[in-house]
Amino acid sequence: MGERGERAIDAAAMRGQAFRYYDFVMAAFVAILLLSNVIGAGKVAQIVLPGIGPWPFGAGILFFPVSYVIGDVLTEVYGYARARRVIWAGTAAVVFMAFMSWVVVALPPAPSWGNQAAYATIFGQVPRIVLASVCAFWAGEFVNSYVMARMKVRTAGRHLWMRTIGSTVLGEGVDSLIFYPLAFLGAAGFTPALVVKVMLTQWTLKVAWEVILTPVTYVVVAALKRAEGVDVFDRATDFTPFRTGV
């Protein structure tokens, strides 16, 4: 039994079982992923840091790391296989969003509509950025979920904070290591040194967000485990990322 009476069970024995809140967590994951890419990615914000001065940052960083928090919750509560299914759903949603943005921006505007330039600035997708984003998200999320699931078995379900932060350090590390060089290396204005600086800064901020949100993760995980009545361990799970079945 789990610490709060949840039934500890191997993920392989859960195939076909329905859960009360799994679909809602999946919807939250995909929604935050899409919104952070559409609303946040297009704006460079700035704050003034004491002793440093103005510091620009991509506004999407405020909310994109929440997808990693939800990914931790999914793996911890429902197991790697169901988290894998959600990652694929998120990947498909991002690809379709990019395709839809390209089609809608490319459509010729009506002569009476004078907002095409602004619309293209906000919703236009640079193919290189889209490719980098999709590849980085897919790889980073799978690393995050894999590490989370394996650490849970190794620690016998203890030290949730260690698993969430450790998996995010590696997952966000892979995400940043893929995205920033693939998206910006060789682009105008981006020297290799600047790419490395931005990459390390964004990675640090994303991990910091995970640390700050750890108490929230504890509350959500505990509530979902109580509601679902199980505590899933991936002891005999097939960890291949190239499938969507559970």
N, C-alpha and C positions, 0 to 999 in steps of 0.2 A: 504493500500500500504506500502511496505517497505521503508527504508530510501532513497534508490536510485531508487525508482519506481518499485521494484519487487512486484509481486502480492502475498500478504500474504494469505496462503491457508492451510486448514487442511490436514494432510497427508492422511486421509481416502478418501478424494476426488481425490487423485492422482493415484489411482489404474489403471494400464493399460496405464498410460501416458508415452510416450517415452521422453527421455532426450538426449541432444546432446553429453554430455561429461561424463555421468555416467559410461559407459563401460571403458573409458580411466582411470577414477579414480579407478575403481575396478582393472584394470590391474596393475596400479601403486602400489596399496596396496599389491596385491598378489606377485608381483615381488620383492618389498622391503622385504616383509616377508620371502620369500624363500632365497633371496640372503643374508640377514642378518643371517639366520640360517646356510647356507652352507659356505659362505665365512668368516663371522665374528666370528661365534661361536667357530671355531677351533683354534683360535689364542689368546694367552694371551700377550697383549702389556704392555708397561711400560712407564710412564712419570715420570719426576722428579719434585715434587712439592716444591716450596720454603718453607723452614722451616720444611718440613716433610721428604723429601728425595724420593727415588724411590717408586712409587706406581703402582702396577700391576692392570690391568683391562681387562675384556673380550672385544676384539675388536668389537664384535657385537653390543655393547652398543652405538657405534657411529651412527648406522643407524636403529637399531630396533625401537627406540622411534619414528622414522618418521612414522611408521605404525600407531601409536596412533594419530599423527597429522592428517594423512589422514583419520583415523577413525572419528576424530572430524569434519573434512570437510564434510565427507559423511553424518553424522548425521545432521549437521547444514544446509546443502544445500538440501539434498534429503530425510531426515527423517530417523527415527529409522528402519523402515521395510526394506528399501533398504540397510542401513548399516548392518542390520542383515544378509541379503542375501550375502553380501560381506564377512562378518565374517565366515559364513559357507563355502564359496568358499575358503577362506584362510585356514581354518581348514582342509578341504579335500586335499588341495594342500600340506600342511605340512605332513599329514599322508602318502600321496602317495610318497612324496619325501623321507620320512624315509623308506618306503617299498622298493622303487627303490634302495636306497643306500645299504640296507641290501642285496638285491638280487645281485646287481652288485659286491659288495665287496666279497660276498660268492662264486661267480663263480670262478672255478679253473683257474688260469692264464696260459697262454701259456708258455712253457719252456723258450722261447726266450725273454719273457717280464720280466724284473727284477725290476719293480716298485710296486709290490704288497704291500709291507710293507708300503711304503710311501702313496700309494693310500688308504690303509685301515686306516692309521693314520688320513688322511684328511677327508675321506668320511664315515668312519665307524661310525655307530650310536649305542650308548649304550642304550639298551631298557629303562632303568630307566630314562635317560635324555630325551629321546623322549617322554615318557609318561608324565613326569613333564612339558615339554615344551608345549605339545598340550593342556593339562588340564589348565595350567596357562594362555596361550594365549586366549583360548576360554572364560574362565571365566572373565579375565581381560578386554578383548575387549567388552564383553557384558555389564559389569558394566560401563565401560567408555561411551558407547553409550547410555545406559539407563539414566545415570546421566546427560549427555549432553542434551538429549531430554527433560527430566523433568525440568531441570533448564531453558531451553529456554522458556517453557510455563510459568513457575513461574516468570521469569523476563520480560515477554512480548517481548522477542527477544533482550533485551538490555544486555550490559556488556558481550560481547563475550569472552573477556579475562578471566573473572571470570568462565565462563562455561568450556572453554578449559582447564584451569589450574586445576579447581576443579574436573572435570571429570577424568583428568589424575592422580591427587593425589590418588583418590580412585581406578581407574582402574589399574594403575601400582602398587598400594599397594596390591591389590588382586593378581595380577600377581606374584609379588615377594613373597608374603606370601605363595602362593601355590608352586611356582617353586623351590625355594632354599631348604626348608625343604624336599620336596618330592624327589628332585634330589640328595641332598648331606647329609642329616641328617643320621648319622650312618656310612657313607662311610669313608674309610681309610683317615686319615689326617684331617677330618672335625669334630671338636668338636662342640657342640651346640653353644658355644660362637662365634666361627668363622663363623658358618652358619648365625647367627644373624647379625654379623658385615658385612659380604658380602651382605646380603639381604638389610640391611639399606643403605649401600653405593650405591648399584646399584639402589635402589629405588630413592634415593636422586639425583643421576646423571640423571636418566631418567626424573624426574620431572623438573630438571634444564634445560634439553634440550627442554622441552615443553615451558618453560618460554622464553628461548632464541629465539625459533622459532615462538613465538606469532605474531610478525609483519608479518612474511611470511604467517601465517595462515589467518590473516586479509586480506591480498592482494588476496590470492587464493579464500577465501570465497566470497569476494566482486566481483571478476571477474566471478566466476561460477554463482552467483546469478544473475548478470546482463545478462550473456549469456543464462541462462535457463529461466529467467524472472519470477521466483517464489521465495517465502520465506516460507518454509514448517514448520508447527507447528504440533507436535504430541499430539493433544488434545484428540482424541478418538482412539488412537492406541492400539492394542493388543500387550503388551510388552513381551509376552512369547518368550523365545529364541528358542523354539523347533519347528520352522517352517521356511520355506525359501520363502514363498509367500509374495508379497507386497500388 
